[in-house]
Amino acid sequence: MDIFDRISANRGPLGSQSHYAHGYFAFPKLEGQIHPRMQFRGKEVLTWSLNNYLGLANHPEVRQADIDGASEYGMAYPMGARIMSGNSTLHEQLESELADFVQKPGALLLNFGYQGVVSIIDALVSRHDAIVYDAESHACIIDGVRLHQGKRFVFPHNNIENLEKQLERAKRLTDETGGGILVITEGMFGMSGNLGKLREIVELKKKYDFRLFVDDAHGFGTLGANGAGTAEHLGCTEGVDLIFYTFAKSMASIGAFVAGQESVIEYLRYNMRSQIFAKSLPMPLVIGALKRLELIRNHPEYREKLWTIVRALQGGLKEKGFNLGTTESPVTPVLLNGELSEATALTFDLRENHGIFCSIVVYPVVPKGVIMLRLIPTAMHTLEDVQETIVAFEAMGEKLAKGLYNKTPAPFQTA
């Protein structure tokens, strides 16, 4: 079959719903300044879908740093990949400050988070090595693992007993190949909100010879005594060999970095294809990241405010009987029972009748029959926002329990 004919006939589980979902449930447009209150289809909505954890997206000092950086350098400088002509003193300064902040000897700046993780995995392992990874790892980890030419073993989410079984299998293999073992997991899981069992995994290093790579995209800025992430929060920073962080969450920007021992960082600097063959991060983003990091270091009250909102939102929802799963973090998944038709109807009700905008997650991301409404609290939200949301969710929950959303046709046009 012709490739284009095949993809026209089978648009995939999400694409198959695009005829009614596009522009409303998928690819919605939130307009206006980044803030808890934004515009959606001409109406103001209270927004719980932005990973602006610490409220830095529109912080006046951040905005000014972005403006100053763009004014002085434009978006083109430096031109070329860093290995060729795109390096600068400020790029190196940012790497040094980031390494110090997360308590690692070295750090490497990355252009993007997703491609960064894929490329880190690709650079680290050979066909003689084995990868052991958590089943609920982010898609960037899964795609990186798919590139691996050697063996990979998956363990059920946070199941340490099964992880040890996979390590035994991996060790038998690497004893034959002469390779090593790389264990990959996340610090804070972005959908469930629970934390990777980093302490337990680190403890297994006493019995098995492996290296641990952690994606802590959501943990940076939100967890730990200083905001350095999940490993700091759990007291096992030293045992995590390599940690990845993105700027797309707490830093409210573009870019990422990976931190670890200097020899490994230097190896990645010269071997990560996504960085060697890509243009350097533009100077305004570097300058903006330096300002954002300064604010995170010097203003722990932003993180404290975030957690005030987290505790109020999660506590209030639990009091009303909502199932938040196993979250241990700001990520707030509300798990409901229902079908796709009910999911769309209740989401429409929340947005149009209550002015509450949150992300909807359905199959295949979650099992069939499960609806997940994913809320992201930020330091910009208020306790009044929390109360308004709890009232709206209580009304929605009552309608869902009575089966009213089953009787509701899709009452909107996405065009």
Disulfide bonds with the S-S distance in Angstrom:
none
